[in-house]
Amino acid sequence: MKERLYRQIDNSPLIIFRILFGFLFACESFGALATGWVKSNLVDVKFTFSHIYMDFLQVLVGPQMYVYFFLMGCVSVAVMLGYRYKWTMPLLTVLWAGAYFIQKTSYNNHYYMLLVICVYMCLLPANRYASLDVRDKRVSEELSMPTYISWLFIFQVGMLYIYGTVAKFYPDWLDGTFTKLMYEGANIPDVFKTVFTQDWFAVTIAYLGIVFDGLVVFLLLNKRTRTLAVIASLVFHLFNSITLHIGIFPYFALSFAVFFYEPERVRGWFFRKKPQLDESVLVEAQSNFTKLTSSVKYFLLAFMFIQLVLPLRHYFIKGDVLWTDEGHRLSWRMMLRSRGGYTNYITVDKKTGERKYYNIEEVLTDKQMARLSSPDMIWQMAQYIKKEYKTKGQEVEVYAESYVSINNRELSRFVDPNIDLGAVSWNYFTHCEWILDKPF
């Protein structure tokens, strides 16, 4: 098994993936500037809902984020070109980690996937061919890579699809409830929306989604069904791109296909002038790479193990994740439910007992207020209010009147109104007892 994983193969899949990865990252970075995403989420706000324990990133919020994303776009181009890859790829990883952890108001699963792949790319020799580093002789040219590099990416994309499939096995997906809601809110012409919101279409899409997610990796692994799977992927992802406007994710997902094909075929498609491998090249490459492996293999194994078990954590947390939302993120529960509601906050002065409503409209944007249906953001807002009063020399208790709706059901009370959210801590891996039981 070890010999099979370390066996040298043509590195064309990794090289073309680096080029595609850098290009898509540049589109993500510059696109966020061009569409106003940076302005609405990171500039025109008083603060952002950063990932918990990442509050120190708030110093970045403001006009400086224009420069931040422009820099990230430029670094992405450098990665694409293989320019000083040893430094630009880690820099891109750090920059994207900051952009990812600084806010959750506009959360997408592919943001996390980009971060995961960044970590892999930092450790892989993706600049050893068709790069400025090779041209300028900063690194020596290599034509091969160990087989396990392809399997790293196959494993990661497999986790995405498999966990995404399992998550769909719940009533509102199986009866088409959510897919119908999804297309009702889609920005598409009315003539298409009329068809897409029909019950038969919603159910059909729901089951096609399960079949595609559940089988696509296995079909890609089989030589006989590989091309059919790629065609199905093109149809599936382009349809989602056109109807749901989900950014670069469809194209990012398609880019992984290069690791499923024979490396020689990938070379023939993208690098026709690249020399074929011969036995002497393979022996030398095998010797060189074995020396490098020991320094990173344990990290890669640990990182892959985390990717395997992290999406399972919500199964060990009390309550239904569909309602509690605990363990929802980082679990590949992609485009799975509609969650809405509202939260009002009441402060109680500890000295005087004075109760009054807190005006969140003075602090949050409309989009941020709409996200106050997720427990971590509800808790974070309570902590913000408590700190704000403390800077004024007041000690207050903070209570929440929170109502949540799942998939357009009737609003139901979500938070225990008798719990001071300013005095409780956040639990990442256990249930927060102030979240009320599921009403349905």
C-alpha positions in Angstrom: 0.0 0.0 0.0 2.8 2.4 0.9 4.6 1.7 -2.3 1.4 2.4 -4.3 0.8 5.7 -2.5 4.4 6.8 -3.1 4.6 5.6 -6.7 5.6 8.5 -9.0 3.1 9.7 -11.6 3.0 12.6 -14.0 2.3 15.8 -12.0 0.2 17.5 -14.6 -3.0 17.2 -12.5 -1.4 19.1 -9.6 0.1 21.8 -11.9 -3.1 22.5 -13.8 -5.0 22.5 -10.5 -2.7 25.2 -9.1 -3.4 27.3 -12.2 -7.2 26.9 -11.9 -7.1 27.3 -8.1 -5.2 30.6 -8.3 -7.4 31.9 -11.1 -10.6 31.1 -9.2 -9.2 32.6 -6.0 -8.4 35.8 -7.9 -12.0 35.8 -9.3 -13.3 35.4 -5.7 -11.1 38.2 -4.4 -11.5 40.7 -7.1 -15.2 39.7 -7.5 -15.9 40.5 -3.9 -14.6 44.0 -4.5 -16.5 44.5 -7.8 -19.8 43.3 -6.6 -19.8 45.3 -3.4 -19.5 42.2 -1.2 -16.6 43.7 0.7 -18.3 47.0 1.1 -21.5 45.6 2.5 -20.0 42.9 4.8 -16.6 44.4 5.9 -16.7 48.1 5.4 -20.1 49.6 6.0 -20.5 47.8 9.3 -19.7 48.7 12.9 -18.5 45.2 13.6 -18.8 41.8 12.1 -19.8 38.5 13.6 -16.4 36.9 13.5 -16.0 33.2 14.3 -16.0 32.8 18.1 -12.6 33.5 19.7 -11.5 35.4 16.5 -12.6 38.8 17.8 -9.1 40.2 17.4 -9.7 40.3 13.6 -12.1 43.2 14.2 -9.2 45.6 13.8 -9.3 44.8 10.1 -12.9 46.0 9.6 -13.2 49.2 7.6 -11.9 50.7 4.3 -8.6 48.8 4.8 -10.5 45.7 3.7 -10.5 47.1 0.1 -6.7 46.9 0.2 -6.8 43.5 1.9 -8.9 41.9 -0.8 -7.0 43.6 -3.6 -3.8 42.2 -2.1 -5.3 38.8 -1.8 -6.3 38.9 -5.5 -2.8 39.8 -6.5 -1.3 37.0 -4.4 -3.8 34.6 -6.0 -2.5 35.6 -9.4 1.0 35.0 -8.2 0.0 31.5 -7.0 -1.6 30.8 -10.4 1.6 31.8 -12.2 3.8 29.9 -9.7 5.6 33.1 -8.7 7.6 32.7 -5.4 5.1 30.0 -4.5 7.0 29.1 -1.3 5.9 32.4 0.1 2.7 33.4 -1.9 0.8 30.2 -1.1 1.2 30.5 2.7 0.5 34.2 2.4 -2.7 33.5 0.5 -3.7 30.9 3.1 -3.2 33.4 5.9 -5.1 36.2 4.1 -8.0 33.9 3.3 -8.1 32.6 6.8 -8.5 36.1 8.0 -11.2 36.8 5.5 -13.0 33.6 6.4 -12.8 33.9 10.2 -13.7 37.6 10.3 -17.4 37.2 9.5 -20.3 34.8 9.3 -23.0 37.0 8.0 -22.4 35.9 4.5 -21.3 32.3 5.1 -20.8 29.8 2.3 -19.4 26.3 2.6 -17.0 26.8 -0.3 -15.3 29.5 1.8 -14.3 26.7 4.2 -13.4 24.4 1.3 -11.0 27.0 -0.1 -9.3 27.3 3.3 -8.9 23.5 3.5 -7.4 23.2 0.1 -5.1 26.2 0.8 -3.6 24.1 3.7 -3.0 21.2 1.3 -1.5 23.4 -1.4 1.0 24.9 1.1 2.6 21.5 1.5 2.6 20.3 -2.1 5.2 20.9 -4.9 2.7 22.6 -7.2 5.2 25.1 -8.7 7.6 22.5 -10.1 6.3 22.9 -13.7 4.8 25.6 -15.8 5.7 28.3 -13.2 7.7 31.4 -13.0 9.7 29.8 -10.2 11.0 27.2 -12.6 11.6 29.8 -15.4 13.6 32.0 -13.0 15.4 28.9 -11.6 14.2 29.4 -8.0 13.3 25.7 -8.0 14.2 22.8 -10.2 11.7 21.5 -12.7 10.0 18.2 -11.8 7.8 16.1 -14.0 6.3 13.8 -11.4 4.7 13.6 -8.1 3.7 10.8 -5.7 0.3 9.1 -6.3 -0.9 10.1 -2.8 -1.2 13.7 -3.8 -4.1 13.0 -6.1 -5.7 10.9 -3.4 -5.5 13.8 -1.0 -7.8 15.8 -3.2 -10.0 12.8 -4.0 -10.4 12.2 -0.3 -11.3 15.9 0.4 -13.9 16.2 -2.3 -15.2 12.8 -1.3 -15.9 14.1 2.2 -17.8 17.1 0.8 -20.1 15.0 -1.4 -20.6 12.1 1.0 -21.5 14.2 4.0 -23.6 16.4 1.8 -25.5 13.3 0.7 -26.1 12.1 4.2 -27.4 15.5 5.4 -30.1 15.4 2.7 -31.9 12.5 4.3 -34.4 14.5 6.3 -38.1 15.0 5.6 -38.1 18.6 4.2 -35.5 17.6 1.6 -37.1 14.2 0.7 -40.5 15.7 0.1 -39.2 18.7 -1.9 -40.1 21.3 0.7 -36.7 23.0 0.8 -35.9 22.7 -2.9 -39.2 24.4 -3.7 -38.4 27.2 -1.2 -34.9 27.5 -2.7 -36.2 28.2 -6.2 -39.0 30.5 -5.0 -36.2 32.8 -3.6 -33.9 32.4 -6.6 -33.2 35.3 -8.9 -34.4 33.8 -12.1 -36.9 34.8 -14.8 -40.5 34.2 -13.8 -41.1 31.8 -16.7 -38.5 29.4 -15.2 -39.5 30.0 -11.6 -43.1 28.9 -12.5 -41.7 25.5 -13.6 -39.0 25.2 -10.9 -41.5 25.8 -8.0 -43.8 23.0 -9.2 -44.0 20.2 -6.6 -42.9 17.5 -9.2 -39.9 19.6 -10.2 -38.9 20.2 -6.5 -39.1 16.5 -5.7 -37.2 15.6 -8.8 -34.4 18.0 -8.1 -34.2 16.8 -4.5 -33.7 13.2 -5.4 -31.3 14.1 -8.3 -29.3 16.0 -5.7 -29.0 12.9 -3.5 -28.1 10.7 -6.4 -25.5 13.0 -7.8 -23.8 13.8 -4.5 -23.9 10.1 -3.4 -22.5 8.6 -6.6 -20.4 11.2 -8.4 -17.1 10.4 -6.7 -17.5 6.7 -7.2 -18.5 7.2 -10.8 -15.4 9.4 -11.3 -13.2 6.7 -9.8 -14.5 4.2 -12.4 -12.8 4.5 -15.7 -15.9 3.3 -17.6 -18.2 5.9 -16.0 -15.7 8.8 -15.6 -16.6 10.8 -18.6 -20.4 10.3 -17.9 -19.8 11.6 -14.4 -17.9 14.6 -15.7 -20.7 15.5 -18.1 -23.2 15.1 -15.2 -21.1 17.3 -13.1 -21.0 20.0 -15.8 -24.7 20.0 -16.1 -25.3 19.9 -12.3 -22.8 22.7 -11.4 -23.6 25.0 -14.3 -27.3 24.7 -13.6 -26.7 25.6 -10.0 -24.4 28.5 -11.0 -27.0 29.9 -13.4 -30.0 29.5 -11.1 -28.6 29.9 -7.6 -25.7 32.4 -8.2 -23.4 30.7 -5.7 -20.1 32.3 -6.9 -17.1 30.2 -7.8 -18.1 27.0 -6.1 -19.5 25.2 -9.1 -16.3 25.8 -11.1 -14.1 25.1 -8.0 -15.9 21.7 -7.6 -15.4 20.9 -11.3 -11.7 21.6 -11.1 -11.1 18.5 -8.9 -12.0 16.3 -11.9 -8.3 16.5 -13.1 -7.3 14.2 -10.2 -9.6 11.4 -11.3 -8.2 11.1 -14.8 -5.0 9.4 -15.8 -2.1 11.9 -15.4 -0.9 11.2 -18.9 -4.3 12.2 -20.3 -4.2 15.4 -18.3 -0.8 16.1 -19.7 -2.1 15.6 -23.2 -4.9 18.0 -22.6 -3.0 20.9 -21.0 0.8 20.4 -21.5 1.4 18.8 -24.9 5.0 19.9 -24.9 5.8 18.4 -21.6 8.2 15.5 -21.8 6.9 12.0 -20.9 8.3 10.3 -17.8 11.0 7.7 -18.2 12.4 5.2 -15.7 15.4 7.3 -14.7 13.2 10.3 -13.9 10.9 8.2 -11.8 13.8 6.7 -9.8 15.4 10.1 -9.1 12.0 11.7 -8.2 11.2 8.8 -5.8 14.5 9.2 -4.0 14.1 13.0 -3.7 10.6 12.9 -2.5 11.1 10.2 0.2 13.3 12.7 2.0 10.6 15.3 2.1 7.7 13.0 3.2 8.5 12.4 6.8 8.3 16.1 7.7 4.7 16.5 6.5 3.0 13.1 6.5 2.0 13.2 10.1 0.5 16.6 9.7 -1.4 15.5 6.6 -2.7 12.4 8.4 -3.9 14.5 11.4 -5.4 17.1 9.1 -7.3 14.5 7.1 -8.5 12.8 10.3 -9.9 16.2 11.4 -11.7 16.5 8.1 -13.1 13.0 8.6 -14.5 13.5 12.1 -15.3 17.2 12.3 -18.5 16.9 10.3 -19.8 14.2 12.7 -19.8 16.4 15.8 -23.5 17.4 15.6 -24.4 13.8 16.0 -23.0 13.9 19.5 -24.6 17.2 20.5 -28.0 17.1 22.1 -30.9 18.2 19.9 -31.7 18.2 16.2 -29.0 20.2 14.3 -31.7 21.4 11.9 -33.2 23.4 14.8 -30.3 24.0 17.2 -27.8 24.8 14.4 -25.1 23.5 16.7 -22.4 21.8 14.6 -24.0 22.9 11.3 -21.0 24.8 10.0 -17.9 22.9 8.8 -20.1 19.8 8.3 -20.9 20.1 4.5 -24.6 20.7 5.2 -24.8 22.7 2.0 -27.9 24.6 0.8 -30.0 22.3 3.0 -32.5 24.5 4.8 -34.0 27.9 5.1 -33.5 29.5 8.4 -35.0 32.8 9.4 -36.4 34.7 12.4 -35.6 37.7 14.6 -34.1 38.5 18.0 -34.8 41.4 20.3 -32.6 42.1 23.3 -33.5 43.3 26.8 -31.0 44.8 29.2 -31.4 44.8 32.9 -29.3 47.2 35.0 -27.8 45.1 37.9 -27.9 48.1 40.3 -31.2 49.7 39.5 -33.1 46.8 37.9 -34.1 49.0 35.0 -35.3 47.0 32.0 -35.2 48.3 28.5 -35.0 47.1 24.9 -31.7 47.5 23.1 -31.9 49.1 19.7 -29.9 46.7 17.5 -30.8 48.8 14.4 -28.2 51.4 15.5 -25.5 48.7 15.5 -26.4 46.1 12.9 -27.1 46.2 9.2 -30.4 44.7 7.9 -28.4 41.6 6.7 -26.8 41.1 10.1 -30.1 41.4 11.9 -31.6 38.8 9.6 -28.9 36.4 10.7 -29.9 36.6 14.4 -31.5 33.2 14.1 -28.2 31.3 14.6 -27.4 30.6 18.3 -23.7 31.6 18.1 -24.6 35.0 16.5 -27.4 35.5 19.1 -24.9 34.8 21.9 -22.2 37.0 20.3 -24.6 40.0 20.1 -25.5 39.6 23.8 -21.7 39.6 24.6 -21.3 42.8 22.5 -24.2 44.5 24.3 -22.7 43.5 27.7 -19.3 44.9 26.7 -20.8 48.1 25.4 -22.5 48.9 28.6 -19.4 47.9 30.6 -17.4 50.6 28.8 -20.0 53.1 30.0 -19.5 51.9 33.6 -22.7 49.9 33.8 -23.2 46.2 34.6 -26.2 44.7 32.8 -27.9 41.4 32.3 -28.8 40.6 28.7 -31.9 38.6 27.7 -33.1 37.6 24.3 -36.6 37.4 22.8 -35.7 35.1 19.9 -38.0 33.5 17.4 -36.9 31.2 14.6 -38.5 29.6 11.6 -37.2 26.6 9.7 -38.2 26.2 6.1 -41.0 28.8 6.4 -42.7 27.1 9.3 -44.4 29.2 12.0 -42.0 31.2 14.1 -41.2 29.5 17.4 -39.4 30.7 20.5 -35.7 29.7 20.2 -34.0 31.1 23.3 -35.0 30.7 26.9 -36.0 34.3 27.8 -35.0 33.8 31.4 -31.3 33.2 30.8 -28.8 36.0 31.0 -26.9 35.4 27.7 -24.2 37.9 28.8 -23.3 35.5 31.7 -23.1 32.2 29.9 -20.2 30.8 27.9 -20.3 29.4 24.4 -20.0 25.6 23.9 -18.4 24.4 20.7 -18.9 20.7 21.2 -21.8 20.5 23.6 -25.3 21.7 23.7 -26.2 25.2 25.0 -29.0 24.6 27.4 -30.5 28.0 26.8 -31.6 26.8 23.4 -35.2 25.6 23.7 -36.4 22.2 22.4 -37.5 21.7 18.8 -41.2 22.6 18.4 -41.8 20.3 15.4 
